[in-house]
Amino acid sequence: MKLLILATIATISFTSQAQDGTIYPGQSYVDFDRFLELANEVRDHREKRMVSMDEFNEMAADENTIILDTRSKAMYDAKHIKGAIHLNFADFTQANLARLIPDTNTRILIYCNNNILDDELFFPTKSMSPVEVELMQLESLPNGPKQFPLTMALNVPTYINLYGYGYRNVYELGDLVSTLYSGIEFEGTEVMAEN
């Protein structure tokens, strides 16, 4: 009983301090070490769930599957893979995901800018084409091969966050696909304007 009273007093005290605009030095909801643990756990899970464009399309045709686009709303509205739904990565919370995807068993397909080639306007990557990558691999410096520029792919944090919030039926497009490939369709305001 004494413990219950102390917990109640602490809760009331914390709540009243929070309403007063108090700062809690050294306290945060950020747990970097736990995030790294989760990322390591996700690495093994993700490795088995990278799919080709053909597999992606086949899965997308199933009614219990959604394609999730987490790029900015402006980019999504302009051009996205046909049938994709949107949740800006900046808005990822457990509550927002639960509203958008209530069943954590729903199959979720993800992709990002780094999967799409030949459209730097709506899928900007500032990355190299496969030809540029091949040329760079052939070149070497006195101290070994050139280092590739790091491309920060939105797929990785999207996958980690989905997994961390309990969505384990996630698959990621593992191919780099040209917008000119006949097996990929897009929709959005810019696609309508092009037609």
N, C-alpha and C positions, 0 to 999 in steps of 0.2 A: 504494500500500500504506500509505504514511504517513497519507493522508487517511482510509482505512478504520479504522486504529488510533485516530486522533483521534475519529472518529465513534463508535466503540465505547466509548471512554472517556467521551465526553460523554453517551452514552445511559446507561451504568452510573451515572455521577455524577448525572444527572437522576433516574433511578429511585430511587437510594438517598436523595437529598434528599427526594423526594416521600414516601417511606416515613417520613421523619423529621418530616413535617408542616411542611415548609418553605413559606414564602410567597414567591412570585415577583412582586415589585413591578412594576407596569406590564404584566404579562403576563396575557393572557386569551384565551379562545376566542371572545370577542365581537369581531366586526369590523363595526362600524356602517356604515362606508363601503361595504363589500362588500354588506351587506344593502340599502342604498339603491340600489346598482347593480342588484341582483337585483330589487328592487321595481319599478324603472323598466322592466326587461326584462319582468317579469310583467304590468305594466299593459297593454302592447300585446297580449300573448297572451290575457289575461283578457277584454279588450274584445270579442274575437271569439267568446267562449265563454259569454256570458250567455244563458240560455235561458228561455223562457216556461214556465209551469206545464204546459201541454200538451206541449211538447217534453220537459220533464223527465220526465213520466209515460211518454212514448213511449220515451225512452232507458232508463228504469228497467226497462221490460218486457224488455229484452234481457238474456240470461243472462250476458253478459260485461261487465256493468255493475254497479257497487255504489253505494249511497247511503251517504255517510259523514257521520255526526253527530259533531261534535267538542265539543259542549257538555259540561257536567259529567255524570258518571255518574248522579247523582240526577235531573237533568232528563231525561236520555235514558231512564232506566228508567221514569220516570213517563209520559212522552209523547213520541213521536217519529214522524216520517213512516214509514209502514208499509214494512218491508223494510230499513230503514237499519241499518247496523252502527255500532259505537261505538269511538272512540279519543279519549279526553279530550285536548284540545289540549296540556295540560300534560305529557302523555306522548309527544308527538311527538319521536321520534328516528328515525334511518334504520333502526335495527334493529327497533324496534317496528312501523314501517310495513312493513318487509320481511316480518315475521311475519304481519301482517294482510293485506297486499296484496303477495304475492310478485312478481307480474308488473307492472312499471312501465308496461306498455301497457294495463292494465285501464282501462276508462272509469270515472271517478269523478265522481259527482254530489255537490255540496255545497250546504248550506243552513244557515241559523242563525236565531236568534230574530228577527232583523230582516226575515225573509221572512214571518213568520207574524203575523197580525193577529187580534184578538178572543180572546186567551188570555194575559193578562198573568201568570197564575199559572205556567204551564209554558213560555211563550215571552216572558219579560219583556223589554221594550225601553225602556220609559219614553220612547218616541218618540210622535210625533203620528200621528193617523189621517189618511188622505187628505183628509178634509173639513177638519181643522184646518190641514193644510198649505196647502190652497187658500185658506182664510180668511186665513192669515198672508201669503200672496203678495199678496192684495188690499189688505192694510193697508200703510201706509208711514209712516215716521217722517220728521221734517224732514231728516234726513241720508241718506235712502234707505230701501230695504226692510229689514225686520227680519232679523236673522241667525237661521238655523235652528240648533237645538242639534246639536252633533256627536254622532252615534250611532256608537259603536265596534262595528263589525260583526266577528264572529268569522270570517266568510267571507274577509275580506281576508288576515289572517295565515295562515289555513288554506291558501288558494290559494298564497300565496308559499312556504310551507314545502313543500307537496307538489311544486311546481315545482322548488324548490331541491334536493329529494331525488330528482329525476329523473322524477317523475310528470307527464307533459305532456298526458295525455289527460283533463284535468279540465274539468268544466263546472259553472257556478254558476247556481242559480236566481236569475233576475233580477226576478221578480215579487214583489209584496207580496200574499199570499194569505190570505183570511179562513179561519178554521177552519170556517166555515159553508159554504164552497164545496164543491160536490158532487164535484169532481174531485181532492180531496185526502183521503187516508185516514191515520189515525193508529193507533198501537198503543202498548201500555205498561200499567203497573199501573193508572194512573188511567183509562185508556180502558176497561179491563176492569171497573173499579169503576163507571163510568158506565152500563155496559150491563146 
